[in-house]
């Protein structure tokens, strides 16, 4: 008896639209990178995972500067 096998369908490249976004601290210019999927903006959770705090549209502080200015 053969073991059941599961086949994963191949990914359609037209549906995968990931880009690398660079986040730069507005105070000290430290940068971090994160992956953005399907053309959406970097979320606050994505920024947090990269050690950044999002405080506006495309505006970030690194964790260190966020503490200094009172965002944490």
PDB file of N, H, CA, C and O in Angstrom:
ATOM      1  N   UNK A   1       0.841  -1.174   0.000  1.00  0.00           N
ATOM      2  CA  UNK A   1       0.000   0.000   0.000  1.00  0.00           C
ATOM      3  C   UNK A   1       0.887   1.238   0.000  1.00  0.00           C
ATOM      4  O   UNK A   1       1.834   1.342   0.779  1.00  0.00           O
ATOM      5  N   UNK A   2       0.570   2.151  -0.868  1.00  0.00           N
ATOM      6  H   UNK A   2      -0.200   2.066  -1.501  1.00  0.00           H
ATOM      7  CA  UNK A   2       1.366   3.375  -0.978  1.00  0.00           C
ATOM      8  C   UNK A   2       0.907   4.403   0.045  1.00  0.00           C
ATOM      9  O   UNK A   2      -0.278   4.510   0.362  1.00  0.00           O
ATOM     10  N   UNK A   3       1.871   5.148   0.549  1.00  0.00           N
ATOM     11  H   UNK A   3       2.834   5.060   0.292  1.00  0.00           H
ATOM     12  CA  UNK A   3       1.547   6.216   1.496  1.00  0.00           C
ATOM     13  C   UNK A   3       0.911   7.375   0.737  1.00  0.00           C
ATOM     14  O   UNK A   3       1.341   7.704  -0.368  1.00  0.00           O
ATOM     15  N   UNK A   4      -0.101   7.990   1.321  1.00  0.00           N
ATOM     16  H   UNK A   4      -0.450   7.722   2.219  1.00  0.00           H
ATOM     17  CA  UNK A   4      -0.714   9.142   0.640  1.00  0.00           C
ATOM     18  C   UNK A   4       0.281  10.297   0.553  1.00  0.00           C
ATOM     19  O   UNK A   4       1.030  10.569   1.491  1.00  0.00           O
ATOM     20  N   UNK A   5       0.268  10.945  -0.562  1.00  0.00           N
ATOM     21  H   UNK A   5      -0.340  10.724  -1.324  1.00  0.00           H
ATOM     22  CA  UNK A   5       1.154  12.096  -0.751  1.00  0.00           C
ATOM     23  C   UNK A   5       0.306  13.334  -0.958  1.00  0.00           C
ATOM     24  O   UNK A   5      -0.747  13.293  -1.593  1.00  0.00           O
ATOM     25  N   UNK A   6       0.778  14.407  -0.422  1.00  0.00           N
ATOM     26  H   UNK A   6       1.634  14.441   0.094  1.00  0.00           H
ATOM     27  CA  UNK A   6       0.058  15.670  -0.639  1.00  0.00           C
ATOM     28  C   UNK A   6       0.857  16.501  -1.626  1.00  0.00           C
ATOM     29  O   UNK A   6       2.073  16.646  -1.505  1.00  0.00           O
ATOM     30  N   UNK A   7       0.170  17.026  -2.570  1.00  0.00           N
ATOM     31  H   UNK A   7      -0.818  16.909  -2.668  1.00  0.00           H
ATOM     32  CA  UNK A   7       0.820  17.873  -3.572  1.00  0.00           C
ATOM     33  C   UNK A   7       0.451  19.311  -3.308  1.00  0.00           C
ATOM     34  O   UNK A   7      -0.723  19.659  -3.182  1.00  0.00           O
ATOM     35  N   UNK A   8       1.453  20.124  -3.229  1.00  0.00           N
ATOM     36  H   UNK A   8       2.407  19.841  -3.331  1.00  0.00           H
ATOM     37  CA  UNK A   8       1.224  21.551  -3.075  1.00  0.00           C
ATOM     38  C   UNK A   8       1.163  22.159  -4.460  1.00  0.00           C
ATOM     39  O   UNK A   8       2.078  21.971  -5.263  1.00  0.00           O
ATOM     40  N   UNK A   9       0.093  22.888  -4.752  1.00  0.00           N
ATOM     41  H   UNK A   9      -0.650  23.040  -4.100  1.00  0.00           H
ATOM     42  CA  UNK A   9       0.024  23.491  -6.085  1.00  0.00           C
ATOM     43  C   UNK A   9       1.125  24.532  -6.252  1.00  0.00           C
ATOM     44  O   UNK A   9       1.486  25.207  -5.288  1.00  0.00           O
ATOM     45  N   UNK A  10       1.656  24.668  -7.448  1.00  0.00           N
ATOM     46  H   UNK A  10       1.363  24.119  -8.231  1.00  0.00           H
ATOM     47  CA  UNK A  10       2.725  25.652  -7.660  1.00  0.00           C
ATOM     48  C   UNK A  10       2.201  27.071  -7.440  1.00  0.00           C
ATOM     49  O   UNK A  10       1.031  27.362  -7.686  1.00  0.00           O
ATOM     50  N   UNK A  11       3.082  27.934  -6.977  1.00  0.00           N
ATOM     51  H   UNK A  11       4.033  27.698  -6.777  1.00  0.00           H
ATOM     52  CA  UNK A  11       2.708  29.330  -6.764  1.00  0.00           C
ATOM     53  C   UNK A  11       2.587  30.056  -8.091  1.00  0.00           C
ATOM     54  O   UNK A  11       3.391  29.856  -9.002  1.00  0.00           O
ATOM     55  N   UNK A  12       1.602  30.875  -8.184  1.00  0.00           N
ATOM     56  H   UNK A  12       0.949  31.037  -7.444  1.00  0.00           H
ATOM     57  CA  UNK A  12       1.411  31.695  -9.372  1.00  0.00           C
ATOM     58  C   UNK A  12       2.184  32.996  -9.174  1.00  0.00           C
ATOM     59  O   UNK A  12       1.811  33.801  -8.320  1.00  0.00           O
ATOM     60  N   UNK A  13       3.260  33.225  -9.949  1.00  0.00           N
ATOM     61  H   UNK A  13       3.563  32.572 -10.643  1.00  0.00           H
ATOM     62  CA  UNK A  13       4.076  34.426  -9.752  1.00  0.00           C
ATOM     63  C   UNK A  13       3.300  35.730  -9.905  1.00  0.00           C
ATOM     64  O   UNK A  13       3.684  36.748  -9.330  1.00  0.00           O
ATOM     65  N   UNK A  14       2.220  35.710 -10.668  1.00  0.00           N
ATOM     66  H   UNK A  14       1.908  34.882 -11.135  1.00  0.00           H
ATOM     67  CA  UNK A  14       1.453  36.943 -10.845  1.00  0.00           C
ATOM     68  C   UNK A  14       0.701  37.328  -9.573  1.00  0.00           C
ATOM     69  O   UNK A  14       0.295  38.479  -9.419  1.00  0.00           O
ATOM     70  N   UNK A  15       0.513  36.370  -8.659  1.00  0.00           N
ATOM     71  H   UNK A  15       0.844  35.435  -8.784  1.00  0.00           H
ATOM     72  CA  UNK A  15      -0.188  36.646  -7.407  1.00  0.00           C
ATOM     73  C   UNK A  15       0.766  36.965  -6.261  1.00  0.00           C
ATOM     74  O   UNK A  15       0.325  37.405  -5.199  1.00  0.00           O
ATOM     75  N   UNK A  16       2.051  36.752  -6.455  1.00  0.00           N
ATOM     76  H   UNK A  16       2.409  36.394  -7.317  1.00  0.00           H
ATOM     77  CA  UNK A  16       3.047  37.013  -5.416  1.00  0.00           C
ATOM     78  C   UNK A  16       3.747  38.324  -5.738  1.00  0.00           C
ATOM     79  O   UNK A  16       4.521  38.407  -6.692  1.00  0.00           O
ATOM     80  N   UNK A  17       3.480  39.321  -4.957  1.00  0.00           N
ATOM     81  H   UNK A  17       2.852  39.254  -4.182  1.00  0.00           H
ATOM     82  CA  UNK A  17       4.062  40.629  -5.207  1.00  0.00           C
ATOM     83  C   UNK A  17       4.675  41.147  -3.914  1.00  0.00           C
ATOM     84  O   UNK A  17       4.061  41.957  -3.220  1.00  0.00           O
ATOM     85  N   UNK A  18       5.875  40.690  -3.585  1.00  0.00           N
ATOM     86  H   UNK A  18       6.374  40.032  -4.149  1.00  0.00           H
ATOM     87  CA  UNK A  18       6.554  41.098  -2.363  1.00  0.00           C
ATOM     88  C   UNK A  18       7.687  42.052  -2.699  1.00  0.00           C
ATOM     89  O   UNK A  18       8.398  41.872  -3.688  1.00  0.00           O
ATOM     90  N   UNK A  19       7.844  43.063  -1.868  1.00  0.00           N
ATOM     91  H   UNK A  19       7.267  43.209  -1.065  1.00  0.00           H
ATOM     92  CA  UNK A  19       8.944  44.002  -2.039  1.00  0.00           C
ATOM     93  C   UNK A  19       9.634  44.217  -0.703  1.00  0.00           C
ATOM     94  O   UNK A  19       9.026  44.062   0.355  1.00  0.00           O
ATOM     95  N   UNK A  20      10.892  44.568  -0.762  1.00  0.00           N
ATOM     96  H   UNK A  20      11.386  44.693  -1.622  1.00  0.00           H
ATOM     97  CA  UNK A  20      11.644  44.902   0.444  1.00  0.00           C
ATOM     98  C   UNK A  20      11.528  46.399   0.661  1.00  0.00           C
ATOM     99  O   UNK A  20      11.881  47.192  -0.211  1.00  0.00           O
ATOM    100  N   UNK A  21      11.030  46.783   1.832  1.00  0.00           N
ATOM    101  H   UNK A  21      10.743  46.139   2.542  1.00  0.00           H
ATOM    102  CA  UNK A  21      10.867  48.190   2.182  1.00  0.00           C
ATOM    103  C   UNK A  21      11.941  48.576   3.193  1.00  0.00           C
ATOM    104  O   UNK A  21      12.201  47.838   4.143  1.00  0.00           O
ATOM    105  N   UNK A  22      12.556  49.722   2.989  1.00  0.00           N
ATOM    106  H   UNK A  22      12.345  50.322   2.217  1.00  0.00           H
ATOM    107  CA  UNK A  22      13.545  50.233   3.932  1.00  0.00           C
ATOM    108  C   UNK A  22      12.884  51.263   4.829  1.00  0.00           C
ATOM    109  O   UNK A  22      12.282  52.228   4.357  1.00  0.00           O
ATOM    110  N   UNK A  23      13.007  51.042   6.144  1.00  0.00           N
ATOM    111  H   UNK A  23      13.496  50.259   6.528  1.00  0.00           H
ATOM    112  CA  UNK A  23      12.489  51.993   7.128  1.00  0.00           C
ATOM    113  C   UNK A  23      13.690  52.734   7.710  1.00  0.00           C
ATOM    114  O   UNK A  23      14.669  52.104   8.110  1.00  0.00           O
ATOM    115  N   UNK A  24      13.625  54.058   7.761  1.00  0.00           N
ATOM    116  H   UNK A  24      12.829  54.570   7.436  1.00  0.00           H
ATOM    117  CA  UNK A  24      14.732  54.856   8.278  1.00  0.00           C
ATOM    118  C   UNK A  24      14.234  55.717   9.428  1.00  0.00           C
ATOM    119  O   UNK A  24      13.197  56.372   9.319  1.00  0.00           O
ATOM    120  N   UNK A  25      14.975  55.714  10.527  1.00  0.00           N
ATOM    121  H   UNK A  25      15.817  55.182  10.615  1.00  0.00           H
ATOM    122  CA  UNK A  25      14.611  56.502  11.702  1.00  0.00           C
ATOM    123  C   UNK A  25      14.650  57.989  11.357  1.00  0.00           C
ATOM    124  O   UNK A  25      15.614  58.472  10.762  1.00  0.00           O
ATOM    125  N   UNK A  26      13.595  58.709  11.734  1.00  0.00           N
ATOM    126  H   UNK A  26      12.812  58.318  12.217  1.00  0.00           H
ATOM    127  CA  UNK A  26      13.503  60.145  11.445  1.00  0.00           C
ATOM    128  C   UNK A  26      14.456  60.973  12.297  1.00  0.00           C
ATOM    129  O   UNK A  26      14.694  62.144  12.001  1.00  0.00           O
ATOM    130  N   UNK A  27      15.001  60.377  13.351  1.00  0.00           N
ATOM    131  H   UNK A  27      14.808  59.426  13.592  1.00  0.00           H
ATOM    132  CA  UNK A  27      15.865  61.133  14.254  1.00  0.00           C
ATOM    133  C   UNK A  27      17.350  60.838  14.027  1.00  0.00           C
ATOM    134  O   UNK A  27      18.154  61.764  13.913  1.00  0.00           O
ATOM    135  N   UNK A  28      17.716  59.560  13.962  1.00  0.00           N
ATOM    136  H   UNK A  28      17.063  58.809  14.054  1.00  0.00           H
ATOM    137  CA  UNK A  28      19.146  59.214  13.866  1.00  0.00           C
ATOM    138  C   UNK A  28      19.535  58.592  12.529  1.00  0.00           C
ATOM    139  O   UNK A  28      20.719  58.348  12.296  1.00  0.00           O
ATOM    140  N   UNK A  29      18.581  58.330  11.650  1.00  0.00           N
ATOM    141  H   UNK A  29      17.619  58.528  11.839  1.00  0.00           H
ATOM    142  CA  UNK A  29      18.799  57.786  10.301  1.00  0.00           C
ATOM    143  C   UNK A  29      19.221  56.319  10.284  1.00  0.00           C
ATOM    144  O   UNK A  29      19.675  55.830   9.249  1.00  0.00           O
ATOM    145  N   UNK A  30      19.080  55.596  11.417  1.00  0.00           N
ATOM    146  H   UNK A  30      18.711  55.994  12.257  1.00  0.00           H
ATOM    147  CA  UNK A  30      19.322  54.160  11.392  1.00  0.00           C
ATOM    148  C   UNK A  30      18.271  53.523  10.480  1.00  0.00           C
ATOM    149  O   UNK A  30      17.125  53.972  10.450  1.00  0.00           O
ATOM    150  N   UNK A  31      18.649  52.491   9.744  1.00  0.00           N
ATOM    151  H   UNK A  31      19.580  52.126   9.768  1.00  0.00           H
ATOM    152  CA  UNK A  31      17.683  51.874   8.835  1.00  0.00           C
ATOM    153  C   UNK A  31      17.492  50.397   9.146  1.00  0.00           C
ATOM    154  O   UNK A  31      18.372  49.736   9.699  1.00  0.00           O
ATOM    155  N   UNK A  32      16.326  49.902   8.777  1.00  0.00           N
ATOM    156  H   UNK A  32      15.611  50.438   8.329  1.00  0.00           H
ATOM    157  CA  UNK A  32      15.980  48.490   8.892  1.00  0.00           C
ATOM    158  C   UNK A  32      15.145  48.147   7.669  1.00  0.00           C
ATOM    159  O   UNK A  32      14.530  49.022   7.059  1.00  0.00           O
ATOM    160  N   UNK A  33      15.128  46.873   7.320  1.00  0.00           N
ATOM    161  H   UNK A  33      15.627  46.163   7.817  1.00  0.00           H
ATOM    162  CA  UNK A  33      14.362  46.435   6.158  1.00  0.00           C
ATOM    163  C   UNK A  33      13.276  45.460   6.584  1.00  0.00           C
ATOM    164  O   UNK A  33      13.442  44.709   7.546  1.00  0.00           O
ATOM    165  N   UNK A  34      12.170  45.478   5.863  1.00  0.00           N
ATOM    166  H   UNK A  34      12.036  46.087   5.081  1.00  0.00           H
ATOM    167  CA  UNK A  34      11.081  44.534   6.080  1.00  0.00           C
ATOM    168  C   UNK A  34      10.483  44.179   4.725  1.00  0.00           C
ATOM    169  O   UNK A  34      10.672  44.901   3.747  1.00  0.00           O
ATOM    170  N   UNK A  35       9.769  43.078   4.672  1.00  0.00           N
ATOM    171  H   UNK A  35       9.615  42.491   5.466  1.00  0.00           H
ATOM    172  CA  UNK A  35       9.145  42.633   3.428  1.00  0.00           C
ATOM    173  C   UNK A  35       7.680  43.055   3.438  1.00  0.00           C
ATOM    174  O   UNK A  35       6.952  42.794   4.397  1.00  0.00           O
ATOM    175  N   UNK A  36       7.264  43.701   2.373  1.00  0.00           N
ATOM    176  H   UNK A  36       7.855  43.913   1.595  1.00  0.00           H
ATOM    177  CA  UNK A  36       5.880  44.134   2.205  1.00  0.00           C
ATOM    178  C   UNK A  36       5.234  43.228   1.166  1.00  0.00           C
ATOM    179  O   UNK A  36       5.813  42.984   0.108  1.00  0.00           O
ATOM    180  N   UNK A  37       4.036  42.729   1.462  1.00  0.00           N
ATOM    181  H   UNK A  37       3.565  42.927   2.321  1.00  0.00           H
ATOM    182  CA  UNK A  37       3.359  41.782   0.573  1.00  0.00           C
ATOM    183  C   UNK A  37       2.205  42.443  -0.165  1.00  0.00           C
ATOM    184  O   UNK A  37       1.424  43.197   0.415  1.00  0.00           O
ATOM    185  N   UNK A  38       2.115  42.148  -1.442  1.00  0.00           N
ATOM    186  H   UNK A  38       2.750  41.535  -1.913  1.00  0.00           H
ATOM    187  CA  UNK A  38       0.999  42.572  -2.300  1.00  0.00           C
ATOM    188  C   UNK A  38       0.774  44.077  -2.308  1.00  0.00           C
ATOM    189  O   UNK A  38      -0.366  44.537  -2.377  1.00  0.00           O
ATOM    190  N   UNK A  39       1.839  44.832  -2.239  1.00  0.00           N
ATOM    191  H   UNK A  39       2.765  44.458  -2.183  1.00  0.00           H
ATOM    192  CA  UNK A  39       1.757  46.275  -2.396  1.00  0.00           C
ATOM    193  C   UNK A  39       1.169  47.037  -1.228  1.00  0.00           C
ATOM    194  O   UNK A  39       0.883  48.227  -1.357  1.00  0.00           O
ATOM    195  N   UNK A  40       0.980  46.386  -0.090  1.00  0.00           N
ATOM    196  H   UNK A  40       1.213  45.419   0.015  1.00  0.00           H
ATOM    197  CA  UNK A  40       0.406  47.110   1.047  1.00  0.00           C
ATOM    198  C   UNK A  40       1.497  47.856   1.804  1.00  0.00           C
ATOM    199  O   UNK A  40       2.680  47.533   1.695  1.00  0.00           O
ATOM    200  N   UNK A  41       1.084  48.855   2.570  1.00  0.00           N
ATOM    201  H   UNK A  41       0.123  49.118   2.659  1.00  0.00           H
ATOM    202  CA  UNK A  41       2.028  49.621   3.373  1.00  0.00           C
ATOM    203  C   UNK A  41       2.590  48.756   4.491  1.00  0.00           C
ATOM    204  O   UNK A  41       2.007  47.735   4.857  1.00  0.00           O
ATOM    205  N   UNK A  42       3.722  49.173   5.025  1.00  0.00           N
ATOM    206  H   UNK A  42       4.196  50.002   4.727  1.00  0.00           H
ATOM    207  CA  UNK A  42       4.319  48.491   6.168  1.00  0.00           C
ATOM    208  C   UNK A  42       3.411  48.727   7.373  1.00  0.00           C
ATOM    209  O   UNK A  42       3.098  49.871   7.701  1.00  0.00           O
ATOM    210  N   UNK A  43       2.992  47.655   8.025  1.00  0.00           N
ATOM    211  H   UNK A  43       3.247  46.726   7.759  1.00  0.00           H
ATOM    212  CA  UNK A  43       2.110  47.792   9.188  1.00  0.00           C
ATOM    213  C   UNK A  43       2.932  48.132  10.427  1.00  0.00           C
ATOM    214  O   UNK A  43       4.156  48.005  10.424  1.00  0.00           O
ATOM    215  N   UNK A  44       2.255  48.561  11.475  1.00  0.00           N
ATOM    216  H   UNK A  44       1.260  48.664  11.478  1.00  0.00           H
ATOM    217  CA  UNK A  44       2.929  48.857  12.738  1.00  0.00           C
ATOM    218  C   UNK A  44       3.592  47.598  13.293  1.00  0.00           C
ATOM    219  O   UNK A  44       4.663  47.676  13.894  1.00  0.00           O
ATOM    220  N   UNK A  45       2.958  46.432  13.094  1.00  0.00           N
ATOM    221  H   UNK A  45       2.087  46.369  12.605  1.00  0.00           H
ATOM    222  CA  UNK A  45       3.543  45.175  13.560  1.00  0.00           C
ATOM    223  C   UNK A  45       4.802  44.820  12.778  1.00  0.00           C
ATOM    224  O   UNK A  45       5.774  44.331  13.353  1.00  0.00           O
ATOM    225  N   UNK A  46       4.790  45.066  11.464  1.00  0.00           N
ATOM    226  H   UNK A  46       4.000  45.463  10.996  1.00  0.00           H
ATOM    227  CA  UNK A  46       5.984  44.824  10.647  1.00  0.00           C
ATOM    228  C   UNK A  46       7.122  45.728  11.101  1.00  0.00           C
ATOM    229  O   UNK A  46       8.268  45.291  11.201  1.00  0.00           O
ATOM    230  N   UNK A  47       6.805  46.984  11.374  1.00  0.00           N
ATOM    231  H   UNK A  47       5.873  47.340  11.293  1.00  0.00           H
ATOM    232  CA  UNK A  47       7.818  47.934  11.826  1.00  0.00           C
ATOM    233  C   UNK A  47       8.383  47.498  13.168  1.00  0.00           C
ATOM    234  O   UNK A  47       9.595  47.539  13.377  1.00  0.00           O
ATOM    235  N   UNK A  48       7.508  47.079  14.079  1.00  0.00           N
ATOM    236  H   UNK A  48       6.523  47.045  13.909  1.00  0.00           H
ATOM    237  CA  UNK A  48       7.935  46.630  15.411  1.00  0.00           C
ATOM    238  C   UNK A  48       8.881  45.444  15.292  1.00  0.00           C
ATOM    239  O   UNK A  48       9.879  45.379  16.009  1.00  0.00           O
ATOM    240  N   UNK A  49       8.586  44.513  14.403  1.00  0.00           N
ATOM    241  H   UNK A  49       7.776  44.566  13.820  1.00  0.00           H
ATOM    242  CA  UNK A  49       9.443  43.342  14.206  1.00  0.00           C
ATOM    243  C   UNK A  49      10.820  43.752  13.704  1.00  0.00           C
ATOM    244  O   UNK A  49      11.801  43.050  13.950  1.00  0.00           O
ATOM    245  N   UNK A  50      10.903  44.871  13.009  1.00  0.00           N
ATOM    246  H   UNK A  50      10.106  45.441  12.810  1.00  0.00           H
ATOM    247  CA  UNK A  50      12.184  45.371  12.513  1.00  0.00           C
ATOM    248  C   UNK A  50      12.882  46.313  13.477  1.00  0.00           C
ATOM    249  O   UNK A  50      13.896  46.917  13.124  1.00  0.00           O
ATOM    250  N   UNK A  51      12.351  46.449  14.701  1.00  0.00           N
ATOM    251  H   UNK A  51      11.528  45.959  14.987  1.00  0.00           H
ATOM    252  CA  UNK A  51      12.979  47.314  15.695  1.00  0.00           C
ATOM    253  C   UNK A  51      12.662  48.785  15.496  1.00  0.00           C
ATOM    254  O   UNK A  51      13.415  49.652  15.939  1.00  0.00           O
ATOM    255  N   UNK A  52      11.545  49.070  14.829  1.00  0.00           N
ATOM    256  H   UNK A  52      10.934  48.365  14.469  1.00  0.00           H
ATOM    257  CA  UNK A  52      11.156  50.450  14.552  1.00  0.00           C
ATOM    258  C   UNK A  52       9.752  50.706  15.097  1.00  0.00           C
ATOM    259  O   UNK A  52       8.973  49.776  15.305  1.00  0.00           O
ATOM    260  N   UNK A  53       9.444  51.987  15.324  1.00  0.00           N
ATOM    261  H   UNK A  53      10.077  52.743  15.155  1.00  0.00           H
ATOM    262  CA  UNK A  53       8.116  52.412  15.752  1.00  0.00           C
ATOM    263  C   UNK A  53       7.554  53.303  14.657  1.00  0.00           C
ATOM    264  O   UNK A  53       8.168  54.304  14.289  1.00  0.00           O
ATOM    265  N   UNK A  54       6.385  52.940  14.136  1.00  0.00           N
ATOM    266  H   UNK A  54       5.886  52.127  14.435  1.00  0.00           H
ATOM    267  CA  UNK A  54       5.754  53.736  13.087  1.00  0.00           C
ATOM    268  C   UNK A  54       4.904  54.811  13.752  1.00  0.00           C
ATOM    269  O   UNK A  54       4.065  54.500  14.598  1.00  0.00           O
ATOM    270  N   UNK A  55       5.113  56.080  13.378  1.00  0.00           N
ATOM    271  H   UNK A  55       5.795  56.332  12.691  1.00  0.00           H
ATOM    272  CA  UNK A  55       4.319  57.147  13.985  1.00  0.00           C
ATOM    273  C   UNK A  55       3.600  58.000  12.960  1.00  0.00           C
ATOM    274  O   UNK A  55       3.024  59.028  13.318  1.00  0.00           O
ATOM    275  N   UNK A  56       3.615  57.611  11.717  1.00  0.00           N
ATOM    276  H   UNK A  56       4.083  56.777  11.426  1.00  0.00           H
ATOM    277  CA  UNK A  56       2.903  58.316  10.656  1.00  0.00           C
ATOM    278  C   UNK A  56       3.082  57.550   9.360  1.00  0.00           C
ATOM    279  O   UNK A  56       3.695  56.483   9.338  1.00  0.00           O
ATOM    280  N   UNK A  57       2.545  58.098   8.281  1.00  0.00           N
ATOM    281  H   UNK A  57       2.047  58.965   8.299  1.00  0.00           H
ATOM    282  CA  UNK A  57       2.689  57.449   6.977  1.00  0.00           C
ATOM    283  C   UNK A  57       4.142  57.555   6.524  1.00  0.00           C
ATOM    284  O   UNK A  57       4.636  58.649   6.250  1.00  0.00           O
ATOM    285  N   UNK A  58       4.823  56.411   6.448  1.00  0.00           N
ATOM    286  H   UNK A  58       4.422  55.523   6.670  1.00  0.00           H
ATOM    287  CA  UNK A  58       6.247  56.339   6.088  1.00  0.00           C
ATOM    288  C   UNK A  58       7.140  57.112   7.045  1.00  0.00           C
ATOM    289  O   UNK A  58       8.185  57.617   6.634  1.00  0.00           O
ATOM    290  N   UNK A  59       6.754  57.217   8.317  1.00  0.00           N
ATOM    291  H   UNK A  59       5.905  56.806   8.651  1.00  0.00           H
ATOM    292  CA  UNK A  59       7.556  57.891   9.335  1.00  0.00           C
ATOM    293  C   UNK A  59       7.843  56.903  10.460  1.00  0.00           C
ATOM    294  O   UNK A  59       6.931  56.270  10.991  1.00  0.00           O
ATOM    295  N   UNK A  60       9.126  56.778  10.819  1.00  0.00           N
ATOM    296  H   UNK A  60       9.867  57.292  10.387  1.00  0.00           H
ATOM    297  CA  UNK A  60       9.541  55.780  11.802  1.00  0.00           C
ATOM    298  C   UNK A  60      10.566  56.364  12.758  1.00  0.00           C
ATOM    299  O   UNK A  60      11.311  57.280  12.410  1.00  0.00           O
ATOM    300  N   UNK A  61      10.593  55.815  13.983  1.00  0.00           N
ATOM    301  H   UNK A  61       9.987  55.071  14.266  1.00  0.00           H
ATOM    302  CA  UNK A  61      11.685  56.000  14.930  1.00  0.00           C
ATOM    303  C   UNK A  61      12.250  54.619  15.211  1.00  0.00           C
ATOM    304  O   UNK A  61      11.505  53.639  15.236  1.00  0.00           O
ATOM    305  N   UNK A  62      13.563  54.527  15.425  1.00  0.00           N
ATOM    306  H   UNK A  62      14.168  55.323  15.405  1.00  0.00           H
ATOM    307  CA  UNK A  62      14.122  53.276  15.921  1.00  0.00           C
ATOM    308  C   UNK A  62      13.691  53.161  17.387  1.00  0.00           C
ATOM    309  O   UNK A  62      13.250  54.146  17.978  1.00  0.00           O
ATOM    310  N   UNK A  63      13.815  51.977  17.971  1.00  0.00           N
ATOM    311  H   UNK A  63      14.174  51.177  17.490  1.00  0.00           H
ATOM    312  CA  UNK A  63      13.383  51.782  19.356  1.00  0.00           C
ATOM    313  C   UNK A  63      14.086  52.745  20.304  1.00  0.00           C
ATOM    314  O   UNK A  63      13.462  53.283  21.219  1.00  0.00           O
ATOM    315  N   UNK A  64      15.375  52.964  20.092  1.00  0.00           N
ATOM    316  H   UNK A  64      15.882  52.528  19.349  1.00  0.00           H
ATOM    317  CA  UNK A  64      16.154  53.853  20.959  1.00  0.00           C
ATOM    318  C   UNK A  64      15.614  55.277  20.915  1.00  0.00           C
ATOM    319  O   UNK A  64      15.372  55.883  21.958  1.00  0.00           O
ATOM    320  N   UNK A  65      15.427  55.809  19.718  1.00  0.00           N
ATOM    321  H   UNK A  65      15.624  55.316  18.871  1.00  0.00           H
ATOM    322  CA  UNK A  65      14.936  57.185  19.579  1.00  0.00           C
ATOM    323  C   UNK A  65      13.481  57.311  20.029  1.00  0.00           C
ATOM    324  O   UNK A  65      13.084  58.354  20.548  1.00  0.00           O
ATOM    325  N   UNK A  66      12.683  56.259  19.837  1.00  0.00           N
ATOM    326  H   UNK A  66      13.005  55.412  19.415  1.00  0.00           H
ATOM    327  CA  UNK A  66      11.289  56.293  20.295  1.00  0.00           C
ATOM    328  C   UNK A  66      11.234  56.455  21.809  1.00  0.00           C
ATOM    329  O   UNK A  66      10.375  57.168  22.327  1.00  0.00           O
ATOM    330  N   UNK A  67      12.145  55.799  22.518  1.00  0.00           N
ATOM    331  H   UNK A  67      12.843  55.220  22.097  1.00  0.00           H
ATOM    332  CA  UNK A  67      12.199  55.956  23.977  1.00  0.00           C
ATOM    333  C   UNK A  67      12.612  57.367  24.351  1.00  0.00           C
ATOM    334  O   UNK A  67      12.058  57.948  25.285  1.00  0.00           O
ATOM    335  N   UNK A  68      13.575  57.924  23.637  1.00  0.00           N
ATOM    336  H   UNK A  68      14.025  57.452  22.879  1.00  0.00           H
ATOM    337  CA  UNK A  68      14.071  59.272  23.937  1.00  0.00           C
ATOM    338  C   UNK A  68      12.977  60.317  23.755  1.00  0.00           C
ATOM    339  O   UNK A  68      12.838  61.216  24.585  1.00  0.00           O
ATOM    340  N   UNK A  69      12.198  60.209  22.679  1.00  0.00           N
ATOM    341  H   UNK A  69      12.312  59.478  22.005  1.00  0.00           H
ATOM    342  CA  UNK A  69      11.175  61.220  22.402  1.00  0.00           C
ATOM    343  C   UNK A  69       9.830  60.910  23.064  1.00  0.00           C
ATOM    344  O   UNK A  69       8.902  61.715  22.978  1.00  0.00           O
ATOM    345  N   UNK A  70       9.715  59.755  23.723  1.00  0.00           N
ATOM    346  H   UNK A  70      10.469  59.101  23.793  1.00  0.00           H
ATOM    347  CA  UNK A  70       8.510  59.450  24.482  1.00  0.00           C
ATOM    348  C   UNK A  70       7.458  58.627  23.772  1.00  0.00           C
ATOM    349  O   UNK A  70       6.308  58.612  24.210  1.00  0.00           O
ATOM    350  N   UNK A  71       7.803  57.940  22.693  1.00  0.00           N
ATOM    351  H   UNK A  71       8.737  57.952  22.337  1.00  0.00           H
ATOM    352  CA  UNK A  71       6.835  57.083  22.007  1.00  0.00           C
ATOM    353  C   UNK A  71       6.757  55.696  22.620  1.00  0.00           C
ATOM    354  O   UNK A  71       5.893  54.905  22.242  1.00  0.00           O
ATOM    355  N   UNK A  72       7.645  55.384  23.562  1.00  0.00           N
ATOM    356  H   UNK A  72       8.347  56.027  23.870  1.00  0.00           H
ATOM    357  CA  UNK A  72       7.591  54.070  24.226  1.00  0.00           C
ATOM    358  C   UNK A  72       7.606  54.238  25.712  1.00  0.00           C
ATOM    359  O   UNK A  72       7.566  53.250  26.445  1.00  0.00           O
TER     360      UNK A  72
END
